[in-house]
Amino acid sequence: MRWLASAAPEPDTCRWEWERHPLGVALLPAGRMWDVLILDGTLGHPTLQVLTRLLERPGPVLADHGDARIGFFVPPGTTGRWIGTGVRGAGSGSWVAVPHPGRTGHGVRWLVPPDGSGALTDPGLLELAMHEAAAGAARRPARE
């Protein structure tokens, strides 16, 4: 929790919000310690499955309510260099609703919580996982 809260302008306030706010979330600025690449859930979940086959543990990954969007925490500056369609980024100047690191329930929640080490997902590996996930979806027959 300490690593994640250190991204906040006031880490103590962040921890207070996590513990006392009814939703258990705090707004944290992106771009200093991490950026977030946001994928549609239909691509985000298969991408996470590919990443977990390739890595023992990817960096932190968030899901919004209903799993419509999946956010992968990547090194700062990644969103400024990312070229691609269908992927949104939260980088410098953006704020991200981040749940308490132990939260896995409803609403915004962690699919892969931060481990406290500051480990993030490598953007190149994330891109390869996205390509493999998209290729797998293209090979599956369409539902009628």
HELIX and SHEET records of a PDB file:
HELIX    1   1 ARG A    2  ALA A    5  1                                   4    
HELIX    2   2 PRO A   11  ARG A   20  1                                  10    
HELIX    3   3 GLY A   41  LEU A   54  1                                  14    
HELIX    4   4 HIS A   65  ASP A   67  5                                   3    
HELIX    5   5 THR A   78  ARG A   81  1                                   4    
HELIX    6   6 PRO A  123  ARG A  139  1                                  17    
SHEET    1   A 2 VAL A  25  PRO A  29  0                                        
SHEET    2   A 2 TRP A  95  PRO A  99 -1                                        
SHEET    1   B 5 VAL A  87  ALA A  90  0                                        
SHEET    2   B 5 ASP A  35  ASP A  40 -1                                        
SHEET    3   B 5 ARG A  69  VAL A  74 -1                                        
SHEET    4   B 5 VAL A  61  ALA A  63 -1                                        
SHEET    5   B 5 ARG A 109  VAL A 112 -1                                        
END                                                                             
